[in-house]
Amino acid sequence: MDSLLPLVPVTEASHGVVIDLIYAGTNNFTGQVIYDSALCFLHPQADAGLRKAIAAAKGMGFQFKIFDAFRPQEAQEALWAVAPNPAYIADPAKGSNHTRGVALDVTLLSPDGQELDMGTPVDTMSTASHHFHAAHSVAVQLNRMRLLTIMLEAGFVHHPNEWWHYQLPDAKSFPLIDSHAFMHCVSKGQQPARLKAA
């Protein structure tokens, strides 16, 4: 049965983060613009965790950069069409945790605004992007552990193959979000998004 639930807008001003939604431009593994807009949203529970993580990072002198958050189903289908690899891209027939609004792709910025060296760019689909890839330098391992520690303590869990991807525990228990209904509400200045049972 459908229900209504708001997604929370995440902005640089409201959250004190840098937002660079890579699928809103061409600087991603597809080389294509996947998103119709560069708006960033999260499920309220994921937003609460993100705010905890932001505060923890700030206490360590770091800032968050967000590459992706809520992802429309149509975008998931477009990504799958380019790279149908379930080790890195969720099969849209099963649903992505991004499309549930409970997953986000992030990194940390140094006090001077530079991305910490995580060993690979975001969306690198190789073993080098795996969290505990042993071939990386100690500095890279330390940076990944910093991000991992902050996110785990904020209530997220990590994706073993993607150092940048974090999501709420039991993510698949959250319903998939009908992006058409959601964006219709956003365009009218309303909060609710209609959700579909997974």
N, C-alpha and C positions, 0 to 999 in steps of 0.2 A: 504494500500500500504506500502511495506517495505521501510524503510529509514535507513541511517547509522548515528550512533552517538557513540562517544567514551565513554568508561568508564574510570574513573581515577584510577590508582593504588594508594592504600593507604599502606604506609610502615612505620615502626617504625622510620626510618631515615628521611623520607620526612615530616612526620607529628608530630613527637615527641610524639608518643603514644606507648602503649604496645598492641601488637596484639596476641590474643590467640583464633584462630578460632576453636571453640569447636567441630564443625562437621568435622574438618580435623583429629581428633583423636577419641578416645573412651570415653573421659570424657564428655559425654552428655547423655540426657535422654534415648537414644536408646541403648547406650553401643556399638555402631558400628561406624566405620569410614564411613562417608557419603560423604566427599569431596575427589576428586582425588588429589587436591593440597591445599596448605595453602595460596594461593594468595588472596589478599583482594582488592576489587574494589567497586567504587560507581559511580553513575550518577554524572556528573559535578555539578549540582545544589545541590545535597546532599553533595558532597565534599566541596562546598563553605560554606554550613551551618556548616559542621563539623569543618572546620578550624576556623570559628567564635567561635564555642563552645570550641574548644581547647584553644584558646586565652583567653576566659573568665575564663575557669577552671584554667589555669596557673596563672591568676591574683589573684585567690583565693587560690593558693597553691596546686591545685590538678592537676592530670594527667588523661587522658582517657585510659581506657582499652577497646578494641573492641573484642567482641565475635563473631560477624557475620555482614556481609554486603551483597554484591551481592550473591544471592543463585541460583545456576542452577536449572532449572525445574526438572531435574532428582532427585536432592537432595530433592526438595519439595515433590515429589512423594514418596520418601523413608521415609521422616518424617511422612507423612500422613498415610502411610502403617502401621507404628508402633502406631500412636496416631491420629486417624481420629476424632479429637475434634475441631470443628471450633471456639471454644472460645479461643483456643491457637494456633492452626495450621491452616493456610489458606488452603482451599480446592484447590489442584493443578488444578482442572478442571476450577476454577475461576481465578487462578493465585495469587501468593504471591507478596506483595509489595517489598519483598527482591529480587524477580526475575525481578523486574523492576529496581533494583539498587538504589531505593530511601528510603530504610529502613535499619536501623542498630541497633544492640544490643550492649549496652555499660554499663559501670559502671565507677566510679571514684576511683582513687587511692590517698591515703594520701601522704604527702611529703616523708614518709619513704617507699613508694612503696606498701603499704598494701591496699587491697580492702576495701572501706568503707562498714560498716555493713548495708546491705539493707534488712535484715530480712529473706531473702531466697536466695538460690543459683539461678543463671540464669536458665531459663527453668523449674522452679517449676510450675507445672500446678495445682494450687489450689488457693483458695481465698486469701491465704497469699501473693501471688505474685501481687495481685491487688494494684494499685497505692496508694489508700487511705484506706488500710485495717486497721481498727481502733485498732486491738489488738496488733499492734507493739509498741515497746517502743518509747518514745519521740526522742531518739537518732536516731533510724531507720527512723522515720518520717522525721526528720530534714535532714538526708542524702538523702532520696528520694526527698525531696523538693529542695535540692541543685542541684541535677541532673536535675530535672524537670525544674527549673528556668533557668539553663544554656541552656538547649536544646530548651525551648520555645523561649527564647530571641534570639537564633540562627536561628529561623525560622522553627523548627520542631514541630510536634504534637505528643502526647503520645498515646500509646495503653492502654486502661483502665485496662486490665487484666494482663499486663506485665510491671513491673517497669523499665525494661531494654530496652524496644522496643520503638524506635522513628522513625518517617518517615516524609517525606515532606507532606504538605497539599495537598489535592486532589490527593493522590498518585495513585489512580486507573486511573487517566487521562494519566499517563505515560505508554508507551507500554511495553509489556513483552519482555525480551531479550532472543534471541536464543543463548543459551550457547555454542552449538557446533560451530556456526559461530564465536562467540566471541573468544573462546579459540583457534580456528584455526588461527585467526588474531594475538592473543597474541603469539602463538608459532612461528609465522613468524615475530615477532617484530613489528607488525602493531597495530594501535589503534582502528580502527572501529569495532563495533559489529553490526550485523544485528538485527534489532528490528522487532517484529511482533506486529501488532495492537492488543490491548487487546480484 
